[in-house]
Amino acid sequence: MRMQNRIGLVTAAASGMGRAGALRFAREGAAVAVVDRDAEGVAQVVEEIKAAGGRAIGLVGDLREDDYARHIVLQTASSFGGLDFVWNHVGHPGPAAVEGIDMADFELAVDLNLRTVLVTTEAAIPQLRARGGGSLLFTASIAGLAGSGFSPVYSAMKFGVVGFVRSLAKRLAPEGIRVNAVCPGPVDTPMLRVFVARPDQAATRGNDVEELAKRFGGATPMQRAARPEEIANAALFLLSEEASFITGAALPVDGGMVA
Ligand SMILES: NC(=O)c1ccc[n+]([C@@H]2O[C@H](COP(=O)([O-])OP(=O)(O)OC[C@H]3O[C@@H](n4cnc5c(N)ncnc54)[C@H](O)[C@@H]3O)[C@@H](O)[C@H]2O)c1
């Protein structure tokens, strides 16, 4: 088992890649806190982990709230007796438009792509330090590695995530805390539909959402979107001891899209 006796949390874990990661980490021996605002989804993931003989707790709340973003760290540590890893996976596409931008949606995107990530990390660092080291993983995007004409605002935020990861990696490396990002291309989850069908996305307006998602996924050199489990595999590697000399990396998992 690749995560035996490890303790960690995964945000946005009721669906998509976060769900796939929580299930996988638990199968590899980790005790996992399943964090999401979707109570039903959280309960299902926790039940699935426990039914397979794993250890999990569910923490339901809104990650826009700083108190909750701190609480998930402290609760995980006190429930299982420490903290070894965090996958900060939550994010939000935000507005597609620049001209006529919806500032409320922009603020939501700032909160979910950057603010909660910072608050959770602030709370997590002393916990990881107390264990003599650990691993932090963030979900950026290929839009955090190359500009996205389709989504400039989202791209700015995911570049921000990658910048944070690279900088924090240097700061925390002497303490044995590794910091990395996973950068997915299109992944077949509900968020892919939200992303391609935003009401202010002029290029796709009025088109069928499933058709758009298929077209977007088909634009990778592998001519398909990723399955959530394919991102979870990369997350498992980066969080585990197999990646013991990897820090400050932003790993594309994109079927060759930014190659
Ligand atoms: N799907 C893609 O194509 C794709 C590509 C690149 C990067 N990403 C990134 O992946 C992450 C999203 O992952 P996914 O595609 O697995 O999503 P998903 O749509 O499958 O799940 C998103 C989850 O986030 C939860 N959530 C949303 N807002 C929340 C809040 N305020 N508090 C707590 N939970 C909240 C939802 O309840 C849901 O369970 C984001 O960081 C996104 O930017 C996605």
The ligand as an SDF file (V2000), in Angstrom:
LIG
                    3D

 44 48  0  0  0  0  0  0  0  0999 V2000
  -13.0040   19.1820  -14.9090 N   0  0  0  0  0  0  0  0  0  0  0  0
  -12.0420   19.7130  -15.6230 C   0  0  0  0  0  0  0  0  0  0  0  0
  -12.0130   19.6040  -16.8550 O   0  0  0  0  0  0  0  0  0  0  0  0
  -10.9160   20.4580  -14.9410 C   0  0  0  0  0  0  0  0  0  0  0  0
   -9.7560   20.7200  -15.6650 C   0  0  0  0  0  0  0  0  0  0  0  0
   -8.6960   21.3740  -15.0340 C   0  0  0  0  0  0  0  0  0  0  0  0
   -8.7980   21.7300  -13.7020 C   0  0  0  0  0  0  0  0  0  0  0  0
   -9.9500   21.4710  -13.0270 N   0  0  0  0  0  0  0  0  0  0  0  0
   -9.9970   21.8440  -11.6150 C   0  0  0  0  0  0  0  0  0  0  0  0
  -10.4260   20.7110  -10.8610 O   0  0  0  0  0  0  0  0  0  0  0  0
  -11.1850   21.1530   -9.7300 C   0  0  0  0  0  0  0  0  0  0  0  0
  -12.6440   20.6970   -9.8410 C   0  0  0  0  0  0  0  0  0  0  0  0
  -12.6930   19.3700   -9.9240 O   0  0  0  0  0  0  0  0  0  0  0  0
  -13.7450   18.4520  -10.6880 P   0  0  0  0  0  0  0  0  0  0  0  0
  -13.6890   18.7030  -12.1460 O   0  0  0  0  0  0  0  0  0  0  0  0
  -13.3800   17.1300  -10.1410 O   0  0  0  0  0  0  0  0  0  0  0  0
  -15.1360   19.0370  -10.2090 O   0  0  0  0  0  0  0  0  0  0  0  0
  -16.5970   18.4200   -9.9730 P   0  0  0  0  0  0  0  0  0  0  0  0
  -17.5150   19.2890  -10.7180 O   0  0  0  0  0  0  0  0  0  0  0  0
  -16.6440   16.9490  -10.2290 O   0  0  0  0  0  0  0  0  0  0  0  0
  -16.7530   18.6260   -8.3980 O   0  0  0  0  0  0  0  0  0  0  0  0
  -16.6490   19.8660   -7.7850 C   0  0  0  0  0  0  0  0  0  0  0  0
  -16.9690   19.6700   -6.3180 C   0  0  0  0  0  0  0  0  0  0  0  0
  -16.6610   20.8960   -5.6420 O   0  0  0  0  0  0  0  0  0  0  0  0
  -17.6300   21.0800   -4.6500 C   0  0  0  0  0  0  0  0  0  0  0  0
  -17.7000   22.4980   -4.2930 N   0  0  0  0  0  0  0  0  0  0  0  0
  -17.9630   23.5340   -5.1190 C   0  0  0  0  0  0  0  0  0  0  0  0
  -17.9820   24.6890   -4.4300 N   0  0  0  0  0  0  0  0  0  0  0  0
  -17.7180   24.3690   -3.1370 C   0  0  0  0  0  0  0  0  0  0  0  0
  -17.6200   25.1450   -1.9430 C   0  0  0  0  0  0  0  0  0  0  0  0
  -17.8100   26.4530   -1.9510 N   0  0  0  0  0  0  0  0  0  0  0  0
  -17.3490   24.4950   -0.7900 N   0  0  0  0  0  0  0  0  0  0  0  0
  -17.1710   23.1570   -0.7610 C   0  0  0  0  0  0  0  0  0  0  0  0
  -17.2650   22.3750   -1.8660 N   0  0  0  0  0  0  0  0  0  0  0  0
  -17.5340   22.9820   -3.0420 C   0  0  0  0  0  0  0  0  0  0  0  0
  -18.9150   20.6140   -5.3050 C   0  0  0  0  0  0  0  0  0  0  0  0
  -19.9280   20.3510   -4.3490 O   0  0  0  0  0  0  0  0  0  0  0  0
  -18.4420   19.3760   -6.0660 C   0  0  0  0  0  0  0  0  0  0  0  0
  -18.5870   18.2020   -5.2930 O   0  0  0  0  0  0  0  0  0  0  0  0
  -11.0980   22.6500   -9.7320 C   0  0  0  0  0  0  0  0  0  0  0  0
   -9.9940   23.0970   -9.0140 O   0  0  0  0  0  0  0  0  0  0  0  0
  -10.9570   22.9380  -11.2290 C   0  0  0  0  0  0  0  0  0  0  0  0
  -10.4520   24.2260  -11.4660 O   0  0  0  0  0  0  0  0  0  0  0  0
  -10.9970   20.8540  -13.6120 C   0  0  0  0  0  0  0  0  0  0  0  0
  1  2  1  0
  2  3  2  0
  2  4  1  0
  4  5  1  0
  4 44  2  0
  5  6  2  0
  6  7  1  0
  7  8  2  0
  8  9  1  0
  8 44  1  0
  9 10  1  0
  9 42  1  0
 10 11  1  0
 11 12  1  0
 11 40  1  0
 12 13  1  0
 13 14  1  0
 14 15  2  0
 14 16  1  0
 14 17  1  0
 17 18  1  0
 18 19  2  0
 18 20  1  0
 18 21  1  0
 21 22  1  0
 22 23  1  0
 23 24  1  0
 23 38  1  0
 24 25  1  0
 25 26  1  0
 25 36  1  0
 26 27  1  0
 26 35  1  0
 27 28  2  0
 28 29  1  0
 29 30  1  0
 29 35  2  0
 30 31  1  0
 30 32  2  0
 32 33  1  0
 33 34  2  0
 34 35  1  0
 36 37  1  0
 36 38  1  0
 38 39  1  0
 40 41  1  0
 40 42  1  0
 42 43  1  0
M  CHG  2   8   1  16  -1
M  END
$$$$
